[in-house]
Amino acid sequence: MNDIPGFLSIDVLDRYFANELPAETRRRVEHWLTTSGARDAVSSVRRVEIVPGLSPSAMIDDEVVRERWAEHQQRYAPLDSAARDSVRRTAPRVSTRVSIARPFSSRATPTPWGAPWGRVLGGAVLLASLIGVMIARHPAPASRLDRTYATRPGERESLELPDGSHVVLAPATSLHYRVAENGSRVVELRGQAYFAIAAAQGTPFSVQAGVMTARVLGTTFAIRAYPGDTVPQIAVAEGKVAVAAGTPPVVLLAGDVARVRASVPPSVMRDVKMGDVFGWMHGRYAFDDVPLRTIADELDRLYDLDIRFRDPWIAARPLTLVVANQDVTTILDDISTAADLTYTRHGRVVEFSSR
């Protein structure tokens, strides 16, 4: 069985069973269950929770898991549903992520297999025990420092990398951290993130985001490189960053913002107001004469929406807008008024059309 990946936690497994995960995260959980050999064990746990009256020995082949189930029954059987909820909140988590804000999240509650919530919460504790068994049997080598982190639409996460660097992930972002054989720290980013890099003598830190590679030794900066972005962007708040994309590197200083295209020297803006660039960390987004399609893509990530346009010209229409933690209805109304449009909304789907 493989090591437990960094993105996996009790909450992630709980949401996986409840069919609440976004498609990409669900795919990653499915991949881990398949490649690690954990699928049968986890499925056994689910069967035990669905049919709690049956003996675990009748459903679970793994002797160690049976022992954990017996321990789980003895420890938690007397608890009522409220106490189980408390246990779930205090159960140890594999993930090192710490949520700093989920202002826009909305989660469905039904489970695909109809178990009452009390039973599901008890299962979360058992899953924690099961993961402990997996880790005990297959401990990760001390030198292994690979970690993967991800956020859902409408979610920001503050986390600390194994080297002590501080990172804030924007909504709908994934980050993979690893240490190369030569000791260099390497991050692969899809989305948007803020970095405060811990200085480490002789061990450079690099971020690969789209066509761009940024190399630093110790600094504070932010990178934006969502899959749909044609031009990745990097902004430096402190220190120096060397940026390249198939060209000789360009050194950026504090206050610089660079837009990077493949095989072309970066386009650098000097003395930029960092408050606008880093505003997303506090839920503030400023759009200045930006196509409505670009604004819609950002709102999709922030509020977990699917914004559409009845006519192509509407998507191309430029708009100036500031979003600062408002509720989604207020923002949609503001867009409708400013652009002289009307819209309909059905769940996540929003469609703008001309009046």
C-alpha positions in Angstrom: 0.0 0.0 0.0 1.4 3.5 -0.9 1.9 6.3 1.5 -1.1 8.5 2.6 -1.0 11.5 0.2 -0.9 15.0 1.8 -4.3 16.1 0.4 -6.1 13.2 2.1 -7.8 13.8 5.4 -10.8 12.4 7.4 -12.9 15.3 6.1 -11.9 14.5 2.5 -12.9 10.9 2.9 -16.1 11.9 4.6 -17.0 14.2 1.7 -16.0 11.5 -0.8 -18.5 9.0 0.7 -21.1 11.7 0.8 -20.5 12.5 -2.9 -19.6 16.1 -2.1 -16.1 16.4 -3.6 -15.4 18.4 -6.8 -14.6 16.2 -9.8 -10.8 16.7 -9.7 -10.4 15.9 -5.9 -12.8 12.9 -6.3 -10.6 11.6 -9.2 -7.5 11.9 -7.0 -9.2 10.0 -4.1 -10.3 7.3 -6.6 -6.8 7.0 -7.9 -5.3 6.6 -4.4 -7.9 4.0 -3.4 -7.1 2.0 -6.5 -3.3 2.2 -6.5 -2.8 1.9 -2.7 -4.9 -1.2 -2.3 -7.0 0.6 0.3 -10.3 0.3 -1.6 -11.3 -3.1 -0.1 -10.5 -2.0 3.4 -12.4 1.3 3.1 -15.3 -0.5 1.5 -15.3 -3.0 4.4 -15.5 0.0 6.8 -18.5 1.4 4.9 -20.3 -2.0 5.0 -19.7 -2.2 8.8 -21.2 1.3 9.2 -24.2 0.6 7.0 -25.0 -2.7 8.7 -23.7 -2.2 12.3 -25.6 -5.2 13.7 -23.4 -7.7 11.8 -20.2 -9.0 13.2 -17.1 -7.3 11.8 -15.5 -10.7 11.3 -18.2 -11.5 8.8 -17.4 -8.5 6.6 -13.7 -7.6 7.1 -10.9 -10.0 6.1 -8.1 -7.9 7.4 -7.2 -9.0 11.0 -5.7 -5.7 12.0 -8.8 -3.8 10.7 -11.0 -6.2 12.7 -9.0 -5.3 15.8 -9.4 -1.6 15.2 -13.1 -2.1 14.7 -13.4 -3.9 18.0 -11.4 -1.1 19.6 -13.7 1.5 17.9 -16.8 -0.3 19.2 -15.5 -0.5 22.8 -14.4 3.1 22.8 -17.2 4.9 21.0 -20.3 2.7 21.3 -21.6 4.4 24.5 -21.5 7.8 22.9 -24.6 9.5 21.7 -24.8 11.3 18.4 -23.8 14.6 19.9 -20.7 13.1 21.5 -19.8 11.4 18.3 -19.9 14.8 16.6 -17.5 16.1 19.2 -15.2 13.2 18.6 -15.2 13.8 14.9 -14.2 17.4 15.4 -11.3 16.5 17.6 -10.1 13.4 15.7 -6.5 13.7 14.4 -6.2 14.8 10.7 -3.6 13.6 8.2 -3.7 16.8 6.3 -1.6 19.7 7.6 -3.9 22.3 6.0 -5.6 24.9 8.1 -8.7 26.7 6.7 -8.6 30.4 7.2 -11.8 31.2 5.3 -14.6 29.4 3.6 -16.9 32.4 3.0 -18.6 31.1 -0.1 -18.7 27.3 0.4 -22.0 25.4 0.2 -22.0 21.7 0.7 -24.7 19.1 -0.1 -25.7 16.9 2.8 -27.3 13.7 1.5 -25.2 10.5 1.4 -25.4 8.2 -1.6 -26.1 5.1 0.6 -28.7 6.6 2.9 -26.9 6.2 6.3 -27.9 8.6 9.1 -25.4 11.3 9.9 -24.7 9.8 13.3 -23.5 6.6 11.6 -21.4 8.6 9.1 -19.8 10.6 11.9 -18.9 7.4 13.8 -17.5 6.1 10.5 -15.2 9.1 10.3 -13.6 8.0 13.6 -13.2 4.5 12.3 -11.6 5.8 9.1 -9.1 7.7 11.2 -8.2 4.5 12.9 -8.0 2.7 9.6 -5.7 5.3 8.2 -3.6 4.9 11.3 -3.3 1.2 10.6 -2.2 1.9 7.0 0.5 4.4 8.1 1.7 2.0 10.8 2.1 -0.8 8.3 3.7 1.4 5.6 5.5 4.3 7.2 6.8 6.9 4.8 10.6 7.1 4.6 12.0 9.9 6.7 13.5 11.5 3.6 10.1 11.6 1.7 8.8 15.2 1.7 6.3 15.1 -1.1 3.1 16.9 -0.3 0.0 17.8 -2.3 -2.6 20.4 -1.3 -5.8 21.6 -3.0 -8.7 24.0 -2.4 -12.2 23.8 -3.7 -14.1 26.7 -5.3 -15.1 29.2 -2.6 -12.3 28.1 -0.3 -8.9 29.6 0.8 -6.4 27.7 2.7 -3.4 28.8 4.8 -0.7 26.1 5.2 2.9 25.5 6.1 5.2 23.5 3.8 7.6 20.9 5.3 10.5 23.4 4.9 8.7 26.0 7.1 7.5 28.2 4.2 4.1 29.8 4.5 1.6 29.5 1.7 -2.0 30.8 1.1 -3.9 29.0 -1.6 -6.7 30.8 -3.5 -9.9 29.0 -4.5 -9.7 26.1 -6.9 -6.0 25.8 -6.6 -3.7 22.8 -6.3 0.0 22.8 -5.2 2.5 19.9 -5.2 5.7 20.3 -3.1 8.7 18.0 -3.3 12.4 18.0 -2.6 14.7 17.1 -5.5 17.6 14.8 -5.2 20.0 17.7 -5.0 18.0 19.2 -2.1 16.3 21.9 -4.1 12.7 22.6 -3.1 10.3 22.5 -6.0 6.6 23.5 -6.2 4.2 22.8 -9.0 1.2 25.3 -9.0 -2.1 25.2 -10.8 -4.1 28.3 -9.7 -3.1 31.2 -7.4 -1.0 31.3 -4.3 0.9 33.5 -1.9 4.4 32.4 -0.8 6.5 33.5 2.2 9.6 31.4 1.6 11.7 30.2 4.5 15.4 30.9 3.7 17.6 27.8 3.6 21.2 28.3 2.7 22.1 26.4 -0.4 18.7 25.0 -1.1 16.9 27.1 -3.7 13.1 27.2 -3.9 11.4 27.2 -7.3 7.8 27.4 -8.5 6.7 25.9 -11.8 3.4 27.5 -12.9 2.3 27.0 -16.5 5.2 28.2 -18.8 6.8 30.1 -16.0 9.5 29.0 -13.5 10.3 31.3 -10.6 13.5 30.7 -8.5 14.0 32.3 -5.1 16.2 31.9 -1.9 14.0 33.7 0.6 11.2 36.2 -0.3 7.5 37.0 -0.4 5.6 36.9 -3.6 2.4 35.7 -5.3 1.8 33.7 -8.5 -1.3 33.4 -10.6 -1.5 30.6 -13.2 -4.9 29.0 -13.5 -5.3 26.5 -16.4 -7.5 29.0 -18.3 -5.0 31.9 -17.9 -3.1 32.6 -21.1 -0.5 34.7 -19.3 0.7 33.7 -15.9 1.5 36.5 -13.5 4.0 36.9 -10.6 4.1 39.8 -8.0 7.0 40.3 -5.6 6.3 41.9 -2.2 9.8 41.4 -0.6 13.2 40.1 -1.8 14.1 39.0 -5.3 12.8 36.4 -7.7 14.3 35.2 -11.0 11.6 34.5 -13.6 12.0 32.7 -16.9 9.9 30.9 -19.5 12.3 29.5 -22.0 14.3 32.7 -22.0 17.2 34.1 -19.9 15.9 34.8 -16.4 14.8 38.3 -15.4 15.2 39.4 -11.8 12.2 41.0 -10.1 12.4 43.2 -7.1 9.9 44.2 -4.5 7.0 46.1 -6.1 7.4 44.4 -9.5 4.7 42.5 -11.3 5.6 40.4 -14.4 3.4 38.8 -17.0 5.1 35.8 -18.5 4.6 34.2 -22.0 6.5 31.2 -23.4 9.8 32.0 -25.1 9.3 35.7 -24.6 11.0 38.0 -22.0 8.6 38.8 -19.2 6.7 42.0 -19.3 7.5 43.8 -16.1 5.6 46.6 -14.3 7.5 48.5 -11.6 6.2 50.0 -8.3 2.8 48.4 -8.5 0.4 48.8 -5.5 0.6 45.5 -3.8 -2.7 46.0 -2.0 -4.5 45.4 -5.3 -2.4 42.4 -6.2 -2.7 40.6 -2.9 -6.2 41.7 -2.1 -7.6 38.2 -2.9 -6.0 36.9 0.3 -8.7 39.0 2.1 -11.5 38.4 -0.3 -11.0 41.6 -2.4 -10.8 41.4 -6.2 -10.5 44.5 -8.3 -11.3 44.4 -12.1 -10.4 47.4 -14.2 -11.9 47.4 -17.7 -11.8 43.6 -17.8 -13.9 41.4 -20.2 -17.0 40.1 -18.4 -15.9 36.5 -19.3 -12.7 37.0 -17.2 -14.7 38.3 -14.3 -17.1 35.4 -14.6 -14.3 32.9 -14.4 -13.1 34.4 -11.2 -16.6 34.4 -9.7 -17.0 30.8 -10.7 -14.0 29.9 -8.5 -15.0 32.3 -5.7 -18.7 31.3 -5.4 -18.7 27.8 -7.1 -20.9 29.1 -9.9 -21.3 28.2 -13.6 -21.8 31.6 -15.3 -22.9 31.5 -19.0 -23.7 34.1 -21.6 -26.5 33.9 -24.1 -24.6 36.0 -26.7 -20.8 36.0 -27.3 -20.6 39.8 -27.3 -21.8 39.9 -23.7 -18.8 37.8 -22.6 -16.4 40.2 -24.4 -17.9 43.4 -22.9 -15.4 45.2 -20.6 -16.4 46.1 -17.1 -14.9 47.7 -14.0 -15.9 46.0 -10.7 -14.7 45.5 -7.2 -15.7 42.4 -5.3 -15.1 42.5 -1.5 -16.7 39.6 0.3 -20.3 40.5 -0.8 -22.9 37.9 -1.2 -23.2 36.5 -4.7 -26.7 37.9 -5.3 -25.4 41.5 -4.7 -22.5 41.0 -7.1 -24.8 39.5 -9.9 -27.2 42.4 -9.4 -24.3 44.9 -9.6 -23.0 43.3 -12.9 -26.5 43.3 -14.3 -27.0 47.1 -13.5 -23.5 48.2 -14.7 -23.6 46.3 -18.0 -27.3 46.8 -18.6 -28.0 43.1 -18.6 -30.5 40.7 -17.1 -29.8 37.3 -15.6 -31.4 34.1 -14.5 -30.1 31.7 -11.9 -30.9 28.0 -11.3 -28.7 26.6 -8.6 -25.1 27.0 -9.7 -26.0 28.0 -13.2 -26.2 31.7 -14.0 -27.0 33.0 -17.5 -26.7 36.7 -18.6 -28.6 38.1 -21.5 -29.4 41.4 -23.0 -32.4 43.3 -21.7 
